[in-house]
Amino acid sequence: MECSLTLPTGWLSPADGLPLGLTEVPANTDDGTMEKDARPTSSSLTDSLDAEDPILNRPSSSIAPTRADAVPSTGRNPDSTSSQTFEFVLVTDAESRRQVRRHAMRQYMRQRRLDGIARLGSSRVPLPRWSPRSETTLSPSDSSSRVEELDERQKPQRKATNECNQVIHRSSRTTTPSTTCLGIRKNDAAPFQVVKKVSPDPIASPGRGGMHDPFSSYPVKVSQEDQKLISHYVITYPSMMYKMSGANHFNPGMAMFRQFALQDQVSFQAMLAIASKHLAGVQGKTESVQSLTHKMRALQLIKERIRTDPGGQLDGTIYAAATMAVIEKWSKDPSEQMHFKGVACLIKQRGGMRGLRASSSFLEKVLYWVDFSCAPKAIVGASLPWTGAEPDVLPERLHFLSPDLHLAIPFTTSTGNPEGLADYLRACEDFLTFFRSLYESERSILRAPFNAPQNTMSGRSNLFGPSTPLYAALTTLPDYDHGIRDVRFIDEYTCLACLLYLNVALHECYLSSQSFDRYLQWLTLEIQRINPYSVPSISALMWLFQNNGGFPSGDAGDDGERSWFVSRMLRVAKRLEWKRKGTLWDRLRSVLMGFISTQQACGLGSENIGRAELLARYQRLIEPDDYIWDEDEMRREILGDLYNGIPIYTTTSQFHNSGVVT
């Protein structure tokens, strides 16, 4: 004889759990696995179930159950089950029995989770300032799960909660979606109260954030989601974007958070903007509501700050503008150039990069870091302002630059800024002059007479061999997940900046007759200090140069001339990135690597050389004495449409007074 079991959807509600008399028993399924079952026990059936239960003992002919039959006797209001639906299951079918067991276990496990939450939150229920977690309207089907229940032994309190639940059912039909009613037990006289909470405007205010900043250390109030962005900026962002993580790694995110974000409202908002932008990229999205909201707030605050601080005397103003340039670089937005132009104007107001180093050395390092990774189309000017004067002057400590060297025939054009075009021409000539001077210094030391025993070992090791961590960091750039798509070019630019730092230091050692081995020994020791068992990221290597302006730690540095010149050289080199399908860019890297490899193999400038160094020098001298490239061809590739033949320069002291050389 077939019989059917009618299961109402609301019969096993979150507030009831398993029906009375059912217990959890594992049962064997058809595929041999164990499945949890709910079977009645004899004692519980005797105590709790009636012999004439309307659900378990209904004959098969009952197809349309009444509302009274569908509601278990749990003291609920019958009106609350008016929207329940039913499903008919044949209990003689094995699949139907499994369906019943699964339905029972799902409701049972759900109730266990809710009871656990209620027990954990029971200590907070009596507090008068306990507030709801959600702002959505409570529906009759899930209202019981949204009320915090007290201990099972407290029967009167549970009854009061059920009464409150019924009030919520009735009030939810008339309230708006932005109004939430919740019973809060404050005392016996007032079992609950109705709390109205209006959603804040996400643009006007970041929301309630006092509980996330108990010591009021943040310049703005932050929400719970914004608190996550701070952790993302300090920990996840440097680790994913630049592979700078670990106890011995310098974390620029933490340093910028302490020195800029915590000190200024504008820089703090810019930090939230870049963190939310990177978080959206990690989640596979170009933008998110959160990133666009923080970006809009940051732009608005920067605009207001420029009105009150037009000279950029606050570090947070310059940091915020540079941060927005990085965000637009990730988006490949043309407005990146606009932000870099604004940064250049603020730097001029602070006395150029030389004045910025004297007033805020860490901000100077951050700006060079941003400048190294900027896209070629975003470059404004031939270099960053050095002194902020009009016209700007070149550093005097760089021996291969002549500050008094100027164009003998001014560059004439119908469009553009003649002074800016002259700076581009001069930067191109400085670029070519540096490589020519470095090449001539290398050849001069190779041809210089020396005395060294031919049968002895030098005792020095090659610190730039293929097996060294420094060589591996500069030649192997792993393609990893940055969190932002198509930004691997940042590592390419950073790598070339590191090579330029090394070659500028090598050139200084050649001119001052110092050993370049000591410089590489310092760099190798710093790399081992970061992690002796792995190769550091290229960004971590770049910050080793940045810490003291390209000089070893503990040595007397300069006023920032070396970092400024590396930035100027890199801006010129970026013009060669896509010329001839990237062959000129690769040629430039190989030339820079070759200068360092030659110095280490031949021991140039070192007093301790042996037979291996002598053989390397001999092989280097017998090679054809051809220059590394055709200068005029490189000049044509660098300048492009600005090329107008080989420029003619002259030295004169009247240039600054007249502006024109005759």
PyMOL commands that set and color helices and strands:
alter all, ss='L'
color gray80, all
select helices_A, chain A and resi 42-48+67-70+78-81+94-124+144-146+155-172+210-212+224-242+252-259+261-263+265-282+289-308+315-331+335-349+352-359+361-372+376-378+418-447+469-475+489-512+516-530+538-546+561-576+579-602+611-622+631-642+655-658
alter helices_A, ss='H'
color red, helices_A
select strands_A, chain A and resi 4-8+22-28+34-40+86-90+405-407+649-651
alter strands_A, ss='S'
color yellow, strands_A
deselect
rebuild
show_as cartoon
